[in-house]
Amino acid sequence: MQDERPRNEAEETVEAIHQGNVDAVVVQGPEGPQVIMLQGADAPYHVLVERMSDGALTLDGSGSIVYVNSRLCALTAQTTAELVGRNFASLFSGAVPVQSADDSASEAQLIRADGGPLPVSVWMRQMTMGGVVATLVTLTDLSIHRHAEEVASAERFARSILEQATDAIVVLALDGRITHASGVAEQLAGASPVGQLFSDAFPLDAQSARHQGTLARFSRESLDRALATKPFHGVEVKLRKEGLSGRSFLLSAGPLVNDAKAIVGSIVTLIDITERKRAEEQQTMLVAELNHRVKNILAIVQSVAGQTLRTSPSLPAFNKAFSGRIQAVSIAHDILTQTRWIGIGLNELLSTVLAPYGIGEGRLITEGAPVLLEARLVLPLSMVLHELATNASKYGALSAPFGKVAISWRLRDDGRRLELIWLERGGPAVEHRGARGFGTTLIDRVVRFDLDGEASLDFPPEGLRCVLGFALSAETSPEELPGSAVRTD
């Protein structure tokens, strides 16, 4: 309706002038409103049409141009002399506009002498001027309206992106002031930051010493200008705001250019990387822990190899004993890996470690309440159980057809300590000569040093009786714990 209103007014005004119903008109000129008196001559009509913001022309009955105003000359980039006398259809590329029955406007492509076609809205009205039939035509430049529509559409599109964005995004003008902000950016700022300088809305601190140097080069004012005009990529920062001190962000900025490729500002993003930083810290800690455990395993292997070699009568005997002990270490680590180093129930540990010796077949009997073992207890206890089972299969109850081993346990000291009893019956008569082998020494030292407990081994003729007592939870800090028993002398 706004497009039709000026055309209707122009039509009514021109028609009223020629019918003699208007004495004067007010025209908006470069120096303000001007009153033009009408005295029935053509000059006032020409003055009025020349002051129109739209292009205007008059056609005779054959469709030739007899008059154009200066605005039409500007639209076509041609002079009056070049336009007057031409056929109306020669002004357009494509379809030529014609007068509609309801006096509505139509769109067409006006040919410009210095460029491509210009979209225009064309209104036509046939009139009688001094007894001569003529057609009055006005042409409105649509490129301005379409550009405004494109700008409005782009603005709506940009706002919809900012509203849906899951990161903090702001748009800066060249002076570093915020012109647009996403919803997440408003949440971080505590209110709409539009109109504020970036450094006022988002005061920054470097996340690490590595990025401290990057921010240290700028004052607050120069940082705002730099973010608005220079690219930034991947600077880790923190926000000096209450409630945000524990969060980390990745600061980036990129230039915003117009159609002429000139920089008119920038787009700045603050991506929350708090979880990523925590994951990196946890990964660093896990790598350090893995390195520590690998060194411990290598030390255990080295110690077991050395001590097994010194107590083995032959190379085949060493190979068998050493392989079994390394297998016990491997089983323990399989358990820890499967449980993610959280721990395991004592029943499950016994079933896994003693599976090669026939547990569940009636020869190894377990009895006791459910007990959860911490991860630190799994490896040393696995080695102790392996030594006991190996000894039983070579010399004790498991070396005889009907021998049995009973494993029982109970909690002591209000559940803080565990007492485990290994009892062998039905095997060969025990002949204990008093000499301690490496297996016996290993059990004693592992329980004392690694389990922080005590071991009692008795060798009555009817079968070995071993009592282990140790704490289920560490009562001292890691720095105060004694060194591992499985070490070189």
Secondary structure as the mmCIF struct_conf table of DSSP 4:
data_model
#
loop_
_struct_conf.conf_type_id
_struct_conf.id
_struct_conf.beg_label_comp_id
_struct_conf.beg_label_asym_id
_struct_conf.beg_label_seq_id
_struct_conf.end_label_comp_id
_struct_conf.end_label_asym_id
_struct_conf.end_label_seq_id
TURN_TY1_P TURN_TY1_P1 GLN A 2 ASP A 3
HELX_RH_AL_P HELX_RH_AL_P1 GLU A 4 HIS A 18
TURN_TY1_P TURN_TY1_P2 GLN A 19 GLY A 20
BEND BEND1 ASP A 23 ASP A 23
STRN STRN1 ALA A 24 GLY A 29
TURN_TY1_P TURN_TY1_P3 PRO A 30 GLU A 31
STRN STRN2 GLY A 32 MET A 37
BEND BEND2 GLY A 40 ALA A 41
HELX_RH_AL_P HELX_RH_AL_P2 ASP A 42 GLU A 50
TURN_TY1_P TURN_TY1_P4 ARG A 51 ARG A 51
BEND BEND3 SER A 53 ASP A 54
STRN STRN3 GLY A 55 LEU A 59
TURN_TY1_P TURN_TY1_P5 GLY A 61 SER A 62
BEND BEND4 GLY A 63 GLY A 63
STRN STRN4 SER A 64 SER A 64
STRN STRN5 ILE A 65 VAL A 68
HELX_RH_AL_P HELX_RH_AL_P3 SER A 70 THR A 76
TURN_TY1_P TURN_TY1_P6 ALA A 77 ALA A 77
HELX_RH_AL_P HELX_RH_AL_P4 THR A 80 LEU A 83
TURN_TY1_P TURN_TY1_P7 VAL A 84 GLY A 85
BEND BEND5 ARG A 86 ARG A 86
STRN STRN6 ASN A 87 ASN A 87
HELX_RH_3T_P HELX_RH_3T_P1 PHE A 88 LEU A 91
STRN STRN7 PHE A 92 SER A 93
BEND BEND6 GLY A 94 ALA A 95
HELX_LH_PP_P HELX_LH_PP_P1 VAL A 96 PRO A 97
TURN_TY1_P TURN_TY1_P8 ALA A 101 ASP A 102
STRN STRN8 SER A 106 LEU A 110
HELX_LH_PP_P HELX_LH_PP_P2 ILE A 111 ARG A 112
TURN_TY1_P TURN_TY1_P9 ALA A 113 ASP A 114
BEND BEND7 GLY A 115 GLY A 116
STRN STRN9 LEU A 118 MET A 129
TURN_TY1_P TURN_TY1_P10 GLY A 130 GLY A 131
STRN STRN10 VAL A 132 ASP A 141
HELX_RH_AL_P HELX_RH_AL_P5 LEU A 142 GLN A 164
BEND BEND8 THR A 166 ASP A 167
STRN STRN11 ALA A 168 ALA A 173
TURN_TY1_P TURN_TY1_P11 LEU A 174 ASP A 175
BEND BEND9 GLY A 176 GLY A 176
STRN STRN12 ARG A 177 ARG A 177
STRN STRN13 ILE A 178 ALA A 181
HELX_RH_AL_P HELX_RH_AL_P6 GLY A 183 ALA A 189
BEND BEND10 GLY A 190 ALA A 191
TURN_TY1_P TURN_TY1_P12 VAL A 194 GLY A 195
BEND BEND11 GLN A 196 GLN A 196
STRN STRN14 LEU A 197 LEU A 197
HELX_RH_AL_P HELX_RH_AL_P7 PHE A 198 ALA A 201
BEND BEND12 PHE A 202 PHE A 202
STRN STRN15 LEU A 204 ALA A 206
BEND BEND13 GLN A 207 SER A 208
HELX_RH_AL_P HELX_RH_AL_P8 ALA A 209 ALA A 216
TURN_TY1_P TURN_TY1_P13 ARG A 217 ARG A 217
HELX_RH_AL_P HELX_RH_AL_P9 ARG A 220 THR A 229
BEND BEND14 LYS A 230 LYS A 230
STRN STRN16 PHE A 232 LEU A 239
BEND BEND15 LYS A 241 LYS A 241
TURN_TY1_P TURN_TY1_P14 GLU A 242 GLY A 243
TURN_TY1_P TURN_TY1_P15 SER A 245 GLY A 246
STRN STRN17 PHE A 249 VAL A 257
TURN_TY1_P TURN_TY1_P16 ASP A 259 ALA A 260
BEND BEND16 LYS A 261 LYS A 261
STRN STRN18 ILE A 263 ASP A 272
HELX_RH_AL_P HELX_RH_AL_P10 THR A 274 THR A 311
BEND BEND17 PRO A 313 SER A 314
HELX_RH_AL_P HELX_RH_AL_P11 LEU A 315 GLN A 338
TURN_TY1_P TURN_TY1_P17 THR A 339 TRP A 341
BEND BEND18 ILE A 342 ILE A 342
STRN STRN19 GLY A 343 GLY A 345
HELX_RH_AL_P HELX_RH_AL_P12 LEU A 346 VAL A 353
TURN_TY1_P TURN_TY1_P18 LEU A 354 LEU A 354
HELX_RH_3T_P HELX_RH_3T_P2 ALA A 355 TYR A 357
TURN_TY1_P TURN_TY1_P19 GLY A 358 GLY A 362
BEND BEND19 ARG A 363 ARG A 363
STRN STRN20 LEU A 364 GLU A 367
STRN STRN21 LEU A 372 GLU A 374
HELX_RH_AL_P HELX_RH_AL_P13 ALA A 375 LYS A 394
TURN_TY1_P TURN_TY1_P20 TYR A 395 TYR A 395
BEND BEND20 GLY A 396 GLY A 396
HELX_RH_3T_P HELX_RH_3T_P3 ALA A 397 SER A 399
BEND BEND21 ALA A 400 ALA A 400
TURN_TY1_P TURN_TY1_P21 PRO A 401 PHE A 402
STRN STRN22 LYS A 404 ARG A 412
TURN_TY1_P TURN_TY1_P22 ASP A 413 ARG A 416
STRN STRN23 ARG A 417 ARG A 425
BEND BEND22 GLY A 426 PRO A 428
HELX_LH_PP_P HELX_LH_PP_P3 ALA A 429 VAL A 430
BEND BEND23 GLY A 434 GLY A 434
HELX_RH_AL_P HELX_RH_AL_P14 PHE A 438 ARG A 445
HELX_RH_PI_P HELX_RH_PI_P1 VAL A 446 ASP A 450
BEND BEND24 LEU A 451 GLY A 453
STRN STRN24 GLU A 454 ASP A 458
TURN_TY1_P TURN_TY1_P23 PRO A 461 GLU A 462
STRN STRN25 ARG A 465 ALA A 471
BEND BEND25 LEU A 472 SER A 473
BEND BEND26 THR A 476 THR A 476
TURN_TY1_P TURN_TY1_P24 PRO A 478 GLU A 480
BEND BEND27 LEU A 481 LEU A 481
HELX_LH_PP_P HELX_LH_PP_P4 PRO A 482 SER A 484
BEND BEND28 ALA A 485 ARG A 487
#
